[in-house]
Amino acid sequence: MKVLNLHCTSGHAFEGWFASEDDFQSQHARGLVTCPMCGDAGITKGLSAPRLNLRGGRAEAQGHVAASDDARQEVMAAPPDPKLQAAWFKAVRELMAKTEDVGERFADEARRMHYGEAEERNIRGQATAGETRELLEEGISVLPLALPEALKGPLQ
C-alpha cells in the first residue's frame, strides 16, 4: 500500500492510498484522482517520507513537488488549515446525513413544499442558476452550495 500526500491547484491537502506508484499514475492519467474538497483533477504529489521507526523520530517533508518531471516545482507559502478542512468535512457529513437527496427534482420539490403540496423536510439536489433565481423570486429560501462529486458518496 502506498500512501501519498496530494494537493490540488487550489492548495487543498489530502492523503491518497494506492496499491502502487503505477496504480496512482494510472488513476491520475485517467482523471480519477480528484480533490475531495473542490473536485479539482489538477493533482500533484507532495513529498512523502517512508515510515522509519528509528529511535521514535519522525521526518516531515517540506514543500510540495509536482507529479510529472516536466511540471515545475511548487512550494506552497501557506497551506490550508487542516482544522478548517476537518470542520468543513464535518459540516458536509452532517448536511448529507440530515437531508434527502431529491436530485434534479429539487426545484419542483421545493415549490411543492413551499405551497403545502408536500411535507416539509430538509432536501438537497441540483438546480440550474435560472431555477435557483426563480425559487428566490417566489420567496422560497434556497442555499446554493457546490459540493464535489466525491463528497456526494460515502465519506472516508
MDTraj code that builds the backbone (N, CA, C; nanometers):
import mdtraj as md
import numpy as np

residues = "MET LYS VAL LEU ASN LEU HIS CYS THR SER GLY HIS ALA PHE GLU GLY TRP PHE ALA SER GLU ASP ASP PHE GLN SER GLN HIS ALA ARG GLY LEU VAL THR CYS PRO MET CYS GLY ASP ALA GLY ILE THR LYS GLY LEU SER ALA PRO ARG LEU ASN LEU ARG GLY GLY ARG ALA GLU ALA GLN GLY HIS VAL ALA ALA SER ASP ASP ALA ARG GLN GLU VAL MET ALA ALA PRO PRO ASP PRO LYS LEU GLN ALA ALA TRP PHE LYS ALA VAL ARG GLU LEU MET ALA LYS THR GLU ASP VAL GLY GLU ARG PHE ALA ASP GLU ALA ARG ARG MET HIS TYR GLY GLU ALA GLU GLU ARG ASN ILE ARG GLY GLN ALA THR ALA GLY GLU THR ARG GLU LEU LEU GLU GLU GLY ILE SER VAL LEU PRO LEU ALA LEU PRO GLU ALA LEU LYS GLY PRO LEU GLN".split()
xyz = np.array([
    [0.0854, -0.1175, 0.0000],
    [0.0000, 0.0000, 0.0000],
    [0.0897, 0.1234, 0.0000],
    [0.0578, 0.2166, -0.0867],
    [0.1350, 0.3408, -0.0966],
    [0.0454, 0.4566, -0.0547],
    [0.0880, 0.5323, 0.0452],
    [0.0137, 0.6475, 0.0948],
    [0.0853, 0.7719, 0.0451],
    [0.0129, 0.8556, -0.0302],
    [0.0730, 0.9755, -0.0883],
    [0.0098, 1.1007, -0.0303],
    [0.0917, 1.2032, -0.0104],
    [0.0423, 1.3359, 0.0262],
    [0.0128, 1.4075, -0.1048],
    [-0.1144, 1.4441, -0.1261],
    [-0.1568, 1.5041, -0.2519],
    [-0.2092, 1.6452, -0.2293],
    [-0.2061, 1.7258, -0.3358],
    [-0.2514, 1.8649, -0.3302],
    [-0.3185, 1.8990, -0.4616],
    [-0.4235, 1.9811, -0.4555],
    [-0.4882, 2.0279, -0.5783],
    [-0.4346, 2.1670, -0.6114],
    [-0.4759, 2.2200, -0.7270],
    [-0.4269, 2.3520, -0.7675],
    [-0.4791, 2.4629, -0.6768],
    [-0.5845, 2.4361, -0.5979],
    [-0.6358, 2.5344, -0.5020],
    [-0.5610, 2.5296, -0.3694],
    [-0.4701, 2.4332, -0.3551],
    [-0.3905, 2.4239, -0.2340],
    [-0.4467, 2.3329, -0.1264],
    [-0.5576, 2.2622, -0.1545],
    [-0.6117, 2.1692, -0.0550],
    [-0.5189, 2.0481, -0.0446],
    [-0.4883, 2.0070, 0.0762],
    [-0.4010, 1.8936, 0.1009],
    [-0.4846, 1.7747, 0.1473],
    [-0.4515, 1.6555, 0.0970],
    [-0.5214, 1.5347, 0.1378],
    [-0.4325, 1.4138, 0.1116],
    [-0.4714, 1.3001, 0.1677],
    [-0.3973, 1.1764, 0.1523],
    [-0.4649, 1.0894, 0.0483],
    [-0.3859, 1.0167, -0.0286],
    [-0.4395, 0.9187, -0.1223],
    [-0.3719, 0.7850, -0.0990],
    [-0.4498, 0.6771, -0.0996],
    [-0.3956, 0.5431, -0.0775],
    [-0.4069, 0.4658, -0.2082],
    [-0.2962, 0.4087, -0.2519],
    [-0.2913, 0.3383, -0.3788],
    [-0.2163, 0.2068, -0.3607],
    [-0.2460, 0.1104, -0.4468],
    [-0.1796, -0.0196, -0.4385],
    [-0.0308, -0.0064, -0.4715],
    [0.0032, 0.0875, -0.5612],
    [0.1420, 0.1057, -0.6020],
    [0.1564, 0.2421, -0.6694],
    [0.2790, 0.2795, -0.7020],
    [0.3026, 0.4035, -0.7764],
    [0.2377, 0.3940, -0.9146],
    [0.2465, 0.2773, -0.9766],
    [0.1829, 0.2579, -1.1080],
    [0.0311, 0.2755, -1.0995],
    [-0.0285, 0.2278, -0.9902],
    [-0.1722, 0.2440, -0.9695],
    [-0.2084, 0.3922, -0.9610],
    [-0.1302, 0.4693, -0.8846],
    [-0.1543, 0.6141, -0.8761],
    [-0.1418, 0.6778, -1.0134],
    [-0.0315, 0.6488, -1.0844],
    [-0.0080, 0.7103, -1.2157],
    [-0.1201, 0.6758, -1.3135],
    [-0.1674, 0.5524, -1.3103],
    [-0.2765, 0.5095, -1.3991],
    [-0.4056, 0.5847, -1.3680],
    [-0.4417, 0.5912, -1.2392],
    [-0.5642, 0.6618, -1.1999],
    [-0.5528, 0.8111, -1.2294],
    [-0.4351, 0.8678, -1.2039],
    [-0.4131, 1.0107, -1.2278],
    [-0.4271, 1.0416, -1.3771],
    [-0.3688, 0.9587, -1.4628],
    [-0.3745, 0.9795, -1.6078],
    [-0.5186, 0.9718, -1.6600],
    [-0.6021, 0.8916, -1.5952],
    [-0.7421, 0.8768, -1.6378],
    [-0.8342, 0.9789, -1.5720],
    [-0.7773, 1.0717, -1.4911],
    [-0.8574, 1.1756, -1.4273],
    [-0.9414, 1.1260, -1.3114],
    [-0.9030, 1.0135, -1.2524],
    [-0.9803, 0.9549, -1.1431],
    [-0.9377, 1.0074, -1.0063],
    [-0.8237, 1.0728, -0.9980],
    [-0.7764, 1.1275, -0.8710],
    [-0.8206, 1.2739, -0.8656],
    [-0.9129, 1.3042, -0.7758],
    [-0.9648, 1.4404, -0.7634],
    [-0.9618, 1.4846, -0.6179],
    [-0.9623, 1.6148, -0.5979],
    [-0.9610, 1.6722, -0.4636],
    [-1.0967, 1.6492, -0.3966],
    [-1.0978, 1.5952, -0.2749],
    [-1.2253, 1.5746, -0.2056],
    [-1.2897, 1.7051, -0.1587],
    [-1.2139, 1.8140, -0.1565],
    [-1.2691, 1.9430, -0.1133],
    [-1.3384, 2.0159, -0.2280],
    [-1.2737, 2.0179, -0.3471],
    [-1.3271, 2.1004, -0.4554],
    [-1.3485, 2.0248, -0.5860],
    [-1.3096, 1.8976, -0.5933],
    [-1.3296, 1.8185, -0.7137],
    [-1.2265, 1.8420, -0.8227],
    [-1.1253, 1.9231, -0.7973],
    [-1.0221, 1.9549, -0.8953],
    [-0.9423, 1.8296, -0.9299],
    [-0.9175, 1.8082, -1.0591],
    [-0.8373, 1.6940, -1.1028],
    [-0.6917, 1.7330, -1.1245],
    [-0.6568, 1.8596, -1.1008],
    [-0.5189, 1.9044, -1.1139],
    [-0.4412, 1.8699, -0.9877],
    [-0.4064, 1.7447, -0.9737],
    [-0.3456, 1.6934, -0.8510],
    [-0.1948, 1.6784, -0.8676],
    [-0.1215, 1.7199, -0.7654],
    [0.0224, 1.6976, -0.7614],
    [0.0567, 1.6215, -0.6336],
    [0.1679, 1.5498, -0.6406],
    [0.2145, 1.4759, -0.5236],
    [0.3038, 1.5655, -0.4403],
    [0.2842, 1.5598, -0.3107],
    [0.3740, 1.6279, -0.2192],
    [0.4857, 1.5333, -0.1816],
    [0.5835, 1.5838, -0.1142],
    [0.6913, 1.4976, -0.0677],
    [0.6383, 1.4033, 0.0384],
    [0.6757, 1.2784, 0.0274],
    [0.6361, 1.1778, 0.1243],
    [0.7604, 1.1047, 0.1701],
    [0.7688, 1.0837, 0.2983],
    [0.8821, 1.0102, 0.3528],
    [0.8358, 0.8710, 0.3929],
    [0.9209, 0.7709, 0.3726],
    [0.8835, 0.6370, 0.4191],
    [0.8793, 0.6360, 0.5710],
    [0.7982, 0.5505, 0.6246],
    [0.7903, 0.5425, 0.7701],
    [0.9067, 0.4596, 0.8207],
    [0.9909, 0.5223, 0.8999],
    [1.1056, 0.4549, 0.9601],
    [1.0962, 0.4702, 1.1107],
    [1.0992, 0.3606, 1.1806],
    [1.0935, 0.3647, 1.3265],
    [1.2350, 0.3605, 1.3825],
    [1.3029, 0.4728, 1.3742],
    [1.4383, 0.4835, 1.4262],
    [1.4370, 0.5760, 1.5466],
    [1.4503, 0.5201, 1.6646],
    [1.4529, 0.5964, 1.7889],
    [1.3300, 0.6857, 1.8041],
    [1.2176, 0.6453, 1.7507],
    [1.0944, 0.7214, 1.7677],
    [1.0932, 0.8531, 1.6933],
    [1.1944, 0.8817, 1.6101],
    [1.1992, 1.0070, 1.5354],
    [1.1016, 1.0051, 1.4192],
    [1.0716, 1.1270, 1.3691],
    [0.9769, 1.1364, 1.2586],
    [1.0210, 1.2501, 1.1668],
    [1.0477, 1.2152, 1.0426],
    [1.0857, 1.3179, 0.9457],
    [0.9606, 1.3740, 0.8810],
    [0.9577, 1.5065, 0.8639],
    [0.8427, 1.5697, 0.7980],
    [0.8909, 1.6356, 0.6710],
    [0.8157, 1.6150, 0.5632],
    [0.8512, 1.6716, 0.4338],
    [0.8198, 1.8208, 0.4308],
    [0.9033, 1.8962, 0.3626],
    [0.8819, 2.0397, 0.3458],
    [0.8573, 2.0670, 0.1983],
    [0.7542, 2.1466, 0.1649],
    [0.7247, 2.1832, 0.0267],
    [0.6451, 2.0759, -0.0432],
    [0.6078, 2.1046, -0.1669],
    [0.5261, 2.0142, -0.2459],
    [0.5828, 2.0079, -0.3865],
    [0.6052, 1.8866, -0.4389],
    [0.6662, 1.8702, -0.5693],
    [0.5611, 1.8206, -0.6667],
    [0.5609, 1.8732, -0.7877],
    [0.4653, 1.8332, -0.8908],
    [0.4893, 1.6878, -0.9279],
    [0.3839, 1.6181, -0.9739],
    [0.3909, 1.4752, -1.0016],
    [0.4733, 1.4437, -1.1263],
    [0.4667, 1.5232, -1.2299],
    [0.5376, 1.4904, -1.3529],
    [0.6725, 1.5613, -1.3572],
    [0.7703, 1.4986, -1.4260],
    [0.9050, 1.5532, -1.4338],
    [0.9084, 1.6882, -1.5039],
    [0.8219, 1.7063, -1.6055],
    [0.8259, 1.8308, -1.6812],
    [0.7482, 1.9436, -1.6136],
    [0.6726, 1.9130, -1.5085],
    [0.5999, 2.0180, -1.4363],
    [0.6965, 2.0906, -1.3439],
    [0.6711, 2.2191, -1.3220],
    [0.7616, 2.2959, -1.2371],
    [0.7347, 2.2649, -1.0905],
    [0.8363, 2.2785, -1.0089],
    [0.8232, 2.2546, -0.8654],
    [0.7521, 2.3735, -0.8021],
    [0.6567, 2.3440, -0.7131],
    [0.5832, 2.4491, -0.6450],
    [0.5980, 2.4321, -0.4945],
    [0.6191, 2.5407, -0.4257],
    [0.6220, 2.5399, -0.2804],
    [0.5094, 2.6297, -0.2335],
    [0.4218, 2.5744, -0.1522],
    [0.3075, 2.6500, -0.1031],
    [0.3515, 2.7340, 0.0158],
    [0.3217, 2.8630, 0.0111],
    [0.3611, 2.9526, 0.1187],
    [0.2801, 2.9266, 0.2450],
    [0.1488, 2.9124, 0.2307],
    [0.0620, 2.8921, 0.3470],
    [-0.0398, 2.7827, 0.3147],
    [-0.0114, 2.6577, 0.3521],
    [-0.1065, 2.5508, 0.3233],
    [-0.2375, 2.5725, 0.3984],
    [-0.3481, 2.5200, 0.3443],
    [-0.4773, 2.5361, 0.4111],
    [-0.4732, 2.4785, 0.5524],
    [-0.5501, 2.5373, 0.6395],
    [-0.5568, 2.4954, 0.7788],
    [-0.6273, 2.3602, 0.7893],
    [-0.5583, 2.2555, 0.8370],
    [-0.6208, 2.1234, 0.8488],
    [-0.7448, 2.1238, 0.9385],
    [-0.7460, 2.2098, 1.0421],
    [-0.8629, 2.2166, 1.1303],
    [-0.9829, 2.2723, 1.0556],
    [-0.9598, 2.3686, 0.9668],
    [-1.0676, 2.4244, 0.8860],
    [-1.1207, 2.3200, 0.7890],
    [-1.0311, 2.2445, 0.7263],
    [-1.0733, 2.1374, 0.6360],
    [-1.1553, 2.0330, 0.7115],
    [-1.1095, 1.9946, 0.8296],
    [-1.1814, 1.8950, 0.9091],
    [-1.3201, 1.9458, 0.9471],
    [-1.3299, 2.0725, 0.9839],
    [-1.4594, 2.1309, 1.0201],
    [-1.5517, 2.1329, 0.8993],
    [-1.4967, 2.1643, 0.7815],
    [-1.5775, 2.1663, 0.6593],
    [-1.6300, 2.0265, 0.6280],
    [-1.5432, 1.9250, 0.6364],
    [-1.5861, 1.7872, 0.6119],
    [-1.6948, 1.7451, 0.7113],
    [-1.6780, 1.7843, 0.8378],
    [-1.7780, 1.7503, 0.9396],
    [-1.9124, 1.8134, 0.9050],
    [-1.9109, 1.9397, 0.8632],
    [-2.0352, 2.0083, 0.8262],
    [-2.1000, 1.9416, 0.7055],
    [-2.0201, 1.9017, 0.6076],
    [-2.0751, 1.8351, 0.4892],
    [-2.1345, 1.6993, 0.5269],
    [-2.0662, 1.6247, 0.6127],
    [-2.1202, 1.4945, 0.6570],
    [-2.2564, 1.5127, 0.7253],
    [-2.2664, 1.6161, 0.8096],
    [-2.3922, 1.6423, 0.8794],
    [-2.5013, 1.6817, 0.7799],
    [-2.4669, 1.7663, 0.6844],
    [-2.5620, 1.8066, 0.5802],
    [-2.6117, 1.6851, 0.5036],
    [-2.5209, 1.5980, 0.4645],
    [-2.5584, 1.4791, 0.3875],
    [-2.6463, 1.3853, 0.4708],
    [-2.6160, 1.3741, 0.5991],
    [-2.6910, 1.2835, 0.6859],
    [-2.8310, 1.3355, 0.7176],
    [-2.8477, 1.4675, 0.7203],
    [-2.9746, 1.5248, 0.7654],
    [-3.0607, 1.5805, 0.6524],
    [-3.0267, 1.5466, 0.5275],
    [-3.1074, 1.5932, 0.4150],
    [-3.1393, 1.4769, 0.3219],
    [-3.2481, 1.4922, 0.2496],
    [-3.2890, 1.3922, 0.1497],
    [-3.2451, 1.4418, 0.0127],
    [-3.1774, 1.3565, -0.0634],
    [-3.1326, 1.3939, -0.1980],
    [-3.2480, 1.3711, -0.2950],
    [-3.2996, 1.4807, -0.3522],
    [-3.4094, 1.4706, -0.4497],
    [-3.3582, 1.4914, -0.5912],
    [-3.2272, 1.5043, -0.6052],
    [-3.1645, 1.5116, -0.7367],
    [-3.2125, 1.6294, -0.8193],
    [-3.2407, 1.6028, -0.9452],
    [-3.2815, 1.7078, -1.0388],
    [-3.4241, 1.7565, -1.0140],
    [-3.4959, 1.6913, -0.9256],
    [-3.6324, 1.7351, -0.8906],
    [-3.6318, 1.8441, -0.7828],
    [-3.5143, 1.8977, -0.7496],
    [-3.5030, 1.9912, -0.6386],
    [-3.5988, 2.1099, -0.6504],
    [-3.5971, 2.1799, -0.7632],
    [-3.6811, 2.2997, -0.7786],
    [-3.8290, 2.2642, -0.7632],
    [-3.8725, 2.1554, -0.8281],
    [-4.0132, 2.1142, -0.8185],
    [-4.0506, 2.0761, -0.6754],
    [-3.9622, 2.0031, -0.6093],
    [-3.9908, 1.9570, -0.4729],
    [-3.9926, 2.0752, -0.3756],
    [-3.9020, 2.1715, -0.3945],
    [-3.9001, 2.2905, -0.3094],
    [-4.0302, 2.3694, -0.3257],
    [-4.0786, 2.3808, -0.4486],
    [-4.2062, 2.4506, -0.4728],
    [-4.3225, 2.3763, -0.4075],
    [-4.3252, 2.2441, -0.4227],
    [-4.4344, 2.1640, -0.3642],
    [-4.4388, 2.1835, -0.2130],
    [-4.3224, 2.1848, -0.1481],
    [-4.3183, 2.2045, -0.0024],
    [-4.3621, 2.3469, 0.0323],
    [-4.3150, 2.4451, -0.0440],
    [-4.3478, 2.5850, -0.0169],
    [-4.4984, 2.6107, -0.0270],
    [-4.5640, 2.5480, -0.1226],
    [-4.7068, 2.5711, -0.1445],
    [-4.7946, 2.4689, -0.0725],
    [-4.7359, 2.3890, 0.0187],
    [-4.8130, 2.2966, 0.1017],
    [-4.8596, 2.1709, 0.0311],
    [-4.8032, 2.1396, -0.0835],
    [-4.8423, 2.0200, -0.1588],
    [-4.7616, 1.8974, -0.1176],
    [-4.6566, 1.9183, -0.0421],
    [-4.5719, 1.8079, 0.0049],
    [-4.5267, 1.8397, 0.1472],
    [-4.4966, 1.7351, 0.2221],
    [-4.4495, 1.7504, 0.3603],
    [-4.3154, 1.8261, 0.3623],
    [-4.3040, 1.9226, 0.4529],
    [-4.1775, 1.9963, 0.4642],
    [-4.0709, 1.9068, 0.5257],
    [-3.9530, 1.9123, 0.4663],
    [-3.8388, 1.8352, 0.5138],
    [-3.7124, 1.8981, 0.4566],
    [-3.5997, 1.8572, 0.5069],
    [-3.4717, 1.9085, 0.4577],
    [-3.4337, 1.8316, 0.3316],
    [-3.4180, 1.9047, 0.2217],
    [-3.3824, 1.8407, 0.0959],
    [-3.2577, 1.9053, 0.0367],
    [-3.1955, 1.8319, -0.0537],
    [-3.0836, 1.8822, -0.1328],
    [-3.0953, 1.8211, -0.2717],
    [-3.0344, 1.8854, -0.3678],
    [-3.0388, 1.8349, -0.5041],
    [-2.9750, 1.9333, -0.5992],
    [-3.0037, 1.9170, -0.7282],
    [-2.9449, 2.0030, -0.8293],
    [-3.0507, 2.0971, -0.8855],
    [-3.0087, 2.2204, -0.9105],
    [-3.0935, 2.3205, -0.9751],
    [-3.0033, 2.4092, -1.0595],
    [-3.0546, 2.4527, -1.1726],
    [-2.9772, 2.5440, -1.2561],
    [-2.9769, 2.6819, -1.1902],
    [-2.8898, 2.7698, -1.2398],
    [-2.8871, 2.9071, -1.1879],
    [-3.0214, 2.9741, -1.2099],
    [-3.0835, 2.9484, -1.3248],
    [-3.2150, 3.0060, -1.3548],
    [-3.3222, 2.9557, -1.2598],
    [-3.3225, 2.8243, -1.2328],
    [-3.4201, 2.7676, -1.1393],
    [-3.4005, 2.8258, -0.9991],
    [-3.2753, 2.8402, -0.9583],
    [-3.2460, 2.8968, -0.8263],
    [-3.2975, 3.0403, -0.8166],
    [-3.2728, 3.1187, -0.9200],
    [-3.3190, 3.2581, -0.9228],
    [-3.4720, 3.2632, -0.9144],
    [-3.5410, 3.1764, -0.9891],
    [-3.6877, 3.1727, -0.9870],
    [-3.7401, 3.1354, -0.8486],
    [-3.6775, 3.0385, -0.7836],
    [-3.7183, 2.9990, -0.6487],
    [-3.7056, 3.1172, -0.5528],
    [-3.5939, 3.1873, -0.5600],
    [-3.5720, 3.3026, -0.4725],
    [-3.6740, 3.4128, -0.5008],
    [-3.7070, 3.4356, -0.6288],
    [-3.8063, 3.5371, -0.6650],
    [-3.9455, 3.5010, -0.6127],
    [-3.9723, 3.3703, -0.5996],
    [-4.1014, 3.3242, -0.5467],
    [-4.1039, 3.3279, -0.3943],
    [-3.9934, 3.3664, -0.3319],
    [-3.9869, 3.3721, -0.1865],
    [-3.9512, 3.2390, -0.1229],
    [-3.8960, 3.1486, -0.2004],
    [-3.8554, 3.0171, -0.1498],
    [-3.7071, 3.0242, -0.1156],
    [-3.6764, 3.0042, 0.0107],
    [-3.5371, 3.0131, 0.0564],
    [-3.4582, 2.8909, 0.0115],
    [-3.3506, 2.9166, -0.0598],
    [-3.2588, 2.8104, -0.1023],
    [-3.1170, 2.8588, -0.0795],
    [-3.0263, 2.7666, -0.0631],
    [-2.8861, 2.7988, -0.0435],
    [-2.8043, 2.7201, -0.1452],
    [-2.7596, 2.7862, -0.2509],
    [-2.6731, 2.7162, -0.3463],
    [-2.5423, 2.6783, -0.2788],
    [-2.5045, 2.5530, -0.2918],
    [-2.3824, 2.5033, -0.2305],
    [-2.3201, 2.4023, -0.3250],
    [-2.2062, 2.4352, -0.3795],
    [-2.1375, 2.3452, -0.4721],
    [-2.0622, 2.2395, -0.3926],
    [-2.0998, 2.1144, -0.4131],
    [-2.0306, 2.0035, -0.3489],
    [-1.9647, 1.9176, -0.4559],
    [-1.8359, 1.8881, -0.4437],
    [-1.7713, 1.7993, -0.5399],
    [-1.8369, 1.6619, -0.5378],
    [-1.8358, 1.5958, -0.6534],
    [-1.8963, 1.4628, -0.6648],
    [-1.8412, 1.3676, -0.5600],
    [-1.7130, 1.3796, -0.5278],
    [-1.6515, 1.2888, -0.4307],
    [-1.7202, 1.2947, -0.2946],
    [-1.7793, 1.4075, -0.2602],
    [-1.8435, 1.4223, -0.1296],
    [-1.9875, 1.3752, -0.1298],
    [-2.0409, 1.3435, -0.2461],
    [-2.1799, 1.3011, -0.2539],
    [-2.1958, 1.1524, -0.2250],
    [-2.0833, 1.0804, -0.2207],
    [-2.0865, 0.9393, -0.1865],
    [-2.0397, 0.9199, -0.0439],
    [-2.0037, 0.7975, -0.0078],
    [-1.9542, 0.7727, 0.1282],
    [-1.8272, 0.8525, 0.1539],
    [-1.8199, 0.9136, 0.2705],
    [-1.7025, 0.9922, 0.3071],
    [-1.6121, 0.9098, 0.3972],
    [-1.4856, 0.9021, 0.3615],
    [-1.3900, 0.8230, 0.4387],
    [-1.3199, 0.9097, 0.5399],
])
top = md.Topology()
chain = top.add_chain()
for i, resn in enumerate(residues, 1):
    res = top.add_residue(resn, chain, resSeq=i)
    for name in ("N", "CA", "C"):
        top.add_atom(name, md.element.get_by_symbol(name[0]), res)
traj = md.Trajectory(xyz[None], top)
